Amino acid sequence: MNIIVVGNGGREHTICWKLAQSSLVDKIVVVPGNGGTAHETKCVNVNPKDCDYIKEGENAYVAIAKHENCRMAVIGPEDPLADGLADEFWSASIPCVGPKKAGAQLEASKDLSKNFMKKYGVACAASETFVSKDAACEYIKKHGAPIVIKADGLAAGKGVVVAATEKEALDAVEDLMDSGRVGDAGKKLVIEDYLEGVEISVLAAVSVTPEYAVSGNATIVPFLPARDHKRLMDGAKGPNTGGMGAVCPLDDVTEATMAQFNKDILEPTLNGLIKERFDYRGFIFFGVMLTPKGPKLLEYNVRLGDPETQAVLPLMDFDFAEMCTAILNGSLKKFNFAWKKGYQVAPVVVSGGYPGAYKKGCEITVNKLLLSASGAKLFVAGAVTGRRGGEDDNLLTSGGRVLACSAFGSTFKDAWEHAYQGISAVKFDDAFYRKDIGLPGAAESGKL
């Protein structure tokens, strides 16, 4: 079958790479894709601007899917999910991996998400919501610091401030509500208690509809726990980023911890999805803090995480397309999940200056012999194909996070060494990456 994948990041490159391994898949149409998907087997990038068959007023993604005879859609990023693209695909009789608009608001609105958690007893930090700057500031002065300030809407990972002092918290309110930096996302703020602990990411497959609930087939199946490293520099220092690398699985996450996660977070979430009668067939990301009082949910994302996807999917020892089919047809409970015995380490290479201003258009060179010797796989995020130095199809940087170098090892040490051997094969002007992904002291500790 042909599949349309929506998105242009490292997550989408990884999804396409994994789908391409399936014998069920003939072609993957990536809209708009990137320099990595352009060179991936079975993949073809399509830019809607180049499609003269799209009629005025017609949904471009649906039109492309129909034109390419796609029998399944997979939506990568949060914005199209929040805008209801999954609903559009289903209305066109194209089964879609990704929640419909109502369920996608669990990420699109922090306020709605927190109310959902409270309503269904999901273990999480206490919080209050504010639309008045004065009321928010008054609450902070009474509550004290440390405290966490979150813009209600989607802000591309730039809407959360962990404030160590009262002044930092008050400045965050001013910045998010008045500066316009996050647009309308900051008109409403969620202010929540600071949780101390170590953060993990649990990605999961979700198959929930009212019909599946009645038949007993509604379910959420968690993947192996992973950890993102958000700070720019070694030792979890510097500004927050969209993610400087990920590791999977985690030796500090025990079976008992995951059992408590299932009881206090996953099962109440599943119950809530059912009770709200959501049509939620896709993925969910649980951002979790492991506190002294047990796992607490920080946030939902309604899609796979990035860069966690680049560390988790390579460990899947099953057919990803078959799993997507099981999500869609209500047979996920019966699907056989199998995982490789080992570790995956995926450091990210970013453009110099990121997460601030950075150059674009830098040529990327890769020592293919060195990369091949490492066994690592490059998953492209912020890079496109272009013409530079007289050659076509060279990779040129186009974003802050340029690529992840993901490598497997039977031990963490092996995986780490392979990943960093592979990353040494990548060169471009002002390239930067952390040297400690997955090492002791590298993860954010939750202590200020």
C-alpha positions in Angstrom: 0.0 0.0 0.0 0.9 3.7 -0.3 1.1 5.8 2.8 1.2 9.6 3.2 3.3 10.9 6.1 2.8 14.5 7.1 5.8 16.5 8.4 9.4 17.5 7.8 11.4 16.8 10.9 13.6 14.1 12.4 10.6 12.3 13.8 9.0 12.0 10.4 12.3 10.8 8.8 12.5 8.1 11.4 8.8 7.1 10.9 9.4 6.9 7.1 12.5 4.8 7.6 10.7 2.4 9.8 7.6 2.2 7.6 9.9 1.5 4.6 11.1 -1.7 6.3 7.6 -3.2 6.0 6.7 -5.6 3.2 3.2 -4.1 3.4 4.4 -0.7 2.1 5.0 0.1 -1.6 5.5 3.9 -1.5 5.7 6.6 1.2 4.6 10.0 0.1 6.2 12.6 2.5 4.6 16.0 2.7 6.8 18.1 2.6 9.6 15.9 3.8 13.3 16.9 4.2 16.7 16.1 2.9 16.7 12.8 4.8 13.3 11.5 3.5 14.4 12.6 0.0 17.0 9.8 0.0 15.1 7.2 2.0 14.0 4.0 0.2 10.4 3.9 -0.9 10.0 7.6 -0.1 9.1 10.6 -2.4 8.9 14.1 -1.1 5.9 16.2 -2.3 5.6 20.0 -1.9 1.9 21.0 -2.1 3.1 24.2 -4.0 4.2 22.0 -6.9 0.8 20.1 -7.2 -1.3 21.8 -9.9 -4.0 19.2 -9.4 -5.0 20.6 -6.0 -8.3 22.5 -6.4 -9.0 25.9 -4.8 -10.3 25.4 -1.3 -9.4 21.7 -1.2 -7.3 20.3 1.6 -3.9 19.9 0.1 -2.9 16.8 2.1 -6.1 15.0 1.3 -5.7 15.9 -2.4 -2.2 14.6 -2.5 -3.2 11.4 -0.7 -5.9 10.7 -3.2 -3.7 11.6 -6.2 -1.0 9.2 -4.9 -3.6 6.4 -4.1 -2.6 6.4 -0.4 -4.5 3.9 1.8 -3.1 5.2 5.2 -2.0 8.6 6.6 0.4 9.2 9.4 0.6 12.7 10.9 3.9 13.6 12.7 3.7 17.1 14.1 1.2 18.6 16.6 -0.1 21.6 14.7 -1.9 19.8 11.9 -3.4 17.4 14.5 -4.7 20.3 16.6 -6.1 21.8 13.5 -8.1 18.7 12.7 -6.2 17.2 9.8 -7.0 13.6 11.0 -10.7 14.4 10.8 -10.1 15.6 7.1 -8.4 12.3 6.2 -11.1 10.2 7.8 -13.8 12.2 6.1 -12.1 11.4 2.8 -12.1 7.6 3.8 -8.3 7.6 4.3 -7.6 5.9 7.7 -5.3 8.2 9.7 -2.8 7.5 12.5 -3.2 10.5 14.7 -6.0 11.6 17.0 -8.9 13.6 15.7 -9.2 17.3 16.7 -11.0 16.8 20.0 -8.4 14.5 21.4 -5.5 16.6 20.0 -6.5 19.4 22.3 -4.8 17.5 25.1 -1.6 19.0 23.8 -3.0 22.1 22.1 -4.3 23.5 25.5 -2.4 23.1 28.7 -5.5 24.2 30.6 -7.7 21.6 29.0 -5.0 19.0 29.6 -4.7 19.8 33.3 -8.5 19.7 33.7 -8.5 16.3 32.1 -5.8 15.0 34.4 -7.7 16.3 37.5 -11.0 15.0 36.3 -9.8 11.5 35.8 -7.3 11.2 38.6 -4.1 11.3 36.7 -1.1 11.8 39.0 0.3 15.3 38.2 1.4 18.6 39.8 -1.2 20.9 41.3 -1.9 23.9 39.1 -4.0 27.0 38.5 -5.0 28.7 35.3 -4.9 32.5 34.7 -6.0 34.9 31.9 -5.1 38.0 34.0 -1.5 39.0 34.3 -2.2 40.7 37.6 -3.9 37.6 39.1 -1.0 35.4 37.8 1.6 37.6 39.4 -0.3 37.8 42.7 -0.6 34.0 42.8 3.2 33.7 42.3 3.9 36.1 45.1 1.8 34.1 47.5 3.0 30.7 46.3 6.7 31.5 46.0 9.4 29.7 43.9 10.5 27.4 42.4 7.4 27.3 40.2 6.5 26.4 36.6 4.9 28.8 34.1 3.3 27.4 31.0 1.7 29.1 28.0 -1.7 27.4 27.4 -1.4 27.0 23.6 1.1 25.4 21.3 4.4 27.3 21.4 6.9 25.0 19.6 8.5 24.0 22.9 9.1 27.7 23.8 6.2 28.2 26.2 7.4 26.6 29.4 9.6 28.4 32.0 10.9 26.6 35.1 11.5 29.6 37.4 13.9 29.2 40.3 13.1 32.6 41.8 10.0 34.8 42.2 11.5 37.4 39.9 12.1 34.8 37.2 8.5 33.7 37.5 7.2 37.2 37.3 9.4 37.9 34.3 8.1 34.8 32.6 4.5 35.9 33.0 5.4 39.3 31.4 7.3 37.6 28.6 4.6 35.0 27.8 1.6 37.2 28.1 2.9 40.6 26.8 5.9 40.2 24.6 4.2 38.4 21.8 7.0 35.9 21.7 4.6 32.9 21.7 1.6 34.8 20.2 -1.9 33.8 21.2 -0.5 30.8 23.1 0.4 33.0 26.0 -2.9 34.8 26.5 -3.7 32.1 29.1 -1.2 30.7 31.5 -1.1 27.5 33.5 1.0 27.9 36.7 1.9 24.6 38.4 3.8 23.3 41.4 7.5 22.5 40.7 8.2 18.8 40.9 11.7 17.5 41.9 12.9 14.4 40.3 14.3 13.0 37.1 12.3 13.2 33.9 11.5 10.4 31.4 9.5 10.1 28.2 7.1 7.3 27.6 5.8 7.1 24.0 2.8 4.8 23.5 0.4 3.5 20.8 -3.3 4.4 21.3 -6.3 2.7 19.9 -9.5 4.3 21.4 -12.9 4.9 19.8 -16.4 4.6 21.4 -16.9 1.4 19.4 -13.6 -0.1 20.6 -14.5 0.8 24.2 -17.8 -1.1 23.9 -16.1 -4.2 22.5 -13.3 -4.1 25.1 -10.6 -3.3 22.5 -9.7 0.2 23.5 -6.1 0.3 24.7 -2.9 2.2 25.2 0.4 0.2 24.8 3.5 1.9 26.2 6.9 1.6 24.4 10.2 1.4 26.2 10.9 4.4 28.4 13.3 7.0 27.0 15.0 10.2 28.1 15.5 13.4 26.2 18.2 15.9 27.1 16.8 19.4 26.7 19.6 21.6 27.9 22.1 22.9 25.3 25.4 22.1 27.0 27.0 19.2 28.7 26.0 18.6 32.3 22.5 19.8 31.7 23.6 23.4 31.5 22.6 26.3 29.3 19.2 27.2 27.7 16.4 24.7 27.0 16.2 23.4 23.5 13.9 21.2 21.5 16.1 18.3 22.5 19.9 17.6 22.2 19.7 13.8 22.2 17.9 10.8 23.6 18.6 7.3 25.0 16.5 4.2 25.3 15.9 2.1 27.4 16.7 3.5 30.9 18.5 1.5 33.5 17.1 3.7 36.3 13.5 2.9 35.4 12.5 -0.3 37.1 9.5 -2.6 36.4 8.0 -1.4 39.7 8.3 2.2 38.4 6.6 1.3 35.2 3.9 -0.6 37.1 3.2 2.6 39.1 3.2 4.7 35.9 0.6 2.3 34.4 -1.6 2.5 37.5 -1.4 6.2 38.3 -1.0 7.7 34.8 -1.7 5.4 31.9 -4.8 3.7 33.1 -6.6 6.9 34.2 -5.6 8.4 30.9 -7.2 5.5 29.0 -10.3 5.8 31.1 -10.5 9.5 30.4 -10.2 9.0 26.6 -13.0 6.5 26.7 -15.2 8.6 29.0 -14.8 11.6 26.7 -15.7 9.5 23.7 -12.6 10.5 21.8 -11.6 9.0 18.5 -8.0 8.7 19.3 -6.0 6.4 17.1 -2.4 7.3 17.0 0.4 8.0 19.5 0.6 9.7 22.8 3.7 11.0 24.6 3.7 11.0 28.4 6.3 13.5 29.8 6.8 12.1 33.3 8.8 13.3 36.4 10.0 10.5 38.6 9.5 12.1 42.0 10.1 10.7 45.5 6.3 10.2 45.7 6.2 8.3 42.4 5.7 9.2 38.8 3.9 12.4 38.1 2.7 13.5 34.6 4.1 16.8 33.4 2.4 16.9 30.0 0.7 15.0 27.1 1.9 15.3 23.6 -0.5 13.8 21.0 2.3 12.4 18.8 5.6 10.8 19.0 8.4 12.8 20.7 11.4 14.3 19.0 14.3 13.2 19.4 12.9 10.3 21.5 11.5 8.7 18.3 15.0 8.5 16.9 16.1 6.4 19.9 12.9 4.3 20.4 11.8 3.2 16.9 15.2 1.6 16.0 14.7 -0.8 18.9 11.3 -2.0 17.6 11.6 -5.6 16.5 8.2 -5.7 14.8 6.6 -4.3 11.7 5.7 -0.6 12.3 3.1 -0.6 9.4 1.4 -3.6 10.9 1.2 -1.9 14.3 -0.3 1.2 12.6 -2.9 -1.1 11.0 -3.6 -2.6 14.4 -4.1 0.9 15.9 -6.6 1.7 13.2 -8.7 -1.5 13.1 -8.9 -2.0 16.9 -6.7 -5.1 17.1 -3.8 -3.4 19.0 -4.5 -5.4 22.2 -3.6 -8.5 20.2 -0.5 -7.1 18.5 2.8 -8.7 19.4 5.3 -6.1 20.6 8.9 -7.3 20.5 12.0 -5.3 21.3 15.6 -5.7 20.5 17.8 -6.5 23.6 20.2 -3.6 23.8 20.4 0.2 23.8 20.0 3.1 21.4 21.8 6.4 21.8 20.9 9.4 19.6 22.8 12.7 20.1 21.6 15.6 18.0 23.8 18.0 16.0 22.6 21.6 15.9 23.5 24.8 14.1 25.8 27.2 15.9 23.8 29.8 17.8 20.8 27.5 18.3 18.4 27.9 20.2 19.0 31.5 19.3 19.8 32.9 15.8 21.7 30.6 13.5 22.9 30.4 9.9 21.1 28.4 7.2 22.4 26.9 4.0 25.6 25.4 5.3 26.8 22.4 3.3 26.8 19.1 5.3 29.5 16.6 4.5 29.5 13.0 5.7 32.4 10.6 5.8 30.4 7.6 4.6 33.1 5.1 5.5 33.4 6.3 9.1 29.6 6.4 9.4 29.2 2.9 8.0 31.9 1.6 10.4 30.0 3.0 13.3 26.7 1.3 12.3 24.9 4.5 13.1 21.9 5.9 11.2 21.5 9.7 10.5 18.0 11.0 10.9 17.6 14.4 9.3 15.6 17.2 10.8 16.7 20.6 9.7 18.4 19.9 6.4 17.2 20.0 2.8 18.7 18.9 -0.5 20.2 21.7 -2.5 22.9 22.7 -5.0 26.2 23.7 -3.6 29.7 23.3 -5.0 28.6 22.1 -8.4 26.7 19.1 -7.1 23.0 18.4 -6.9 21.3 16.9 -3.9 23.9 18.0 -1.3 22.4 18.4 2.1 22.2 22.0 3.3 21.3 23.1 6.8 17.8 24.6 7.1 17.0 24.5 10.8 18.4 24.7 14.4 18.4 21.0 15.1 20.0 19.6 12.0 20.1 15.8 12.5 20.4 13.0 15.0 23.0 10.2 14.9 21.3 7.1 16.3 23.3 3.9 17.1 22.6 0.5 18.6 24.7 -1.5 21.0 24.2 -4.6 23.1 25.4 -2.5 26.1 24.9 1.2 26.7 28.7 1.7 26.4 28.7 0.1 22.9 25.7 2.2 21.8 27.3 5.4 23.1 30.6 4.7 21.4 29.0 3.8 18.1 26.8 7.0 18.2 29.7 9.3 18.8 31.9 7.6 16.3 29.1 8.1 13.8 28.5 11.8 14.8 32.2 12.5 14.2 31.6 11.7 10.5 29.3 14.7 10.1 30.7 18.1 9.4 29.3 21.6 8.6 30.1 25.1 9.6 29.6 25.8 13.3 28.1 22.4 14.0 27.6 21.7 17.7 26.6 18.7 19.8 26.7 17.6 23.4 29.3 15.0 24.3 27.5 13.5 27.3 24.1 12.2 26.1 23.0 9.3 28.4 26.0 9.6 30.7 25.7 10.2 34.5 24.9 13.8 35.2 23.7 14.5 31.7 20.0 14.4 32.4 18.1 17.3 34.0 17.8 16.3 37.7 14.7 18.4 38.5 16.8 20.3 41.1 17.3 24.0 40.9 
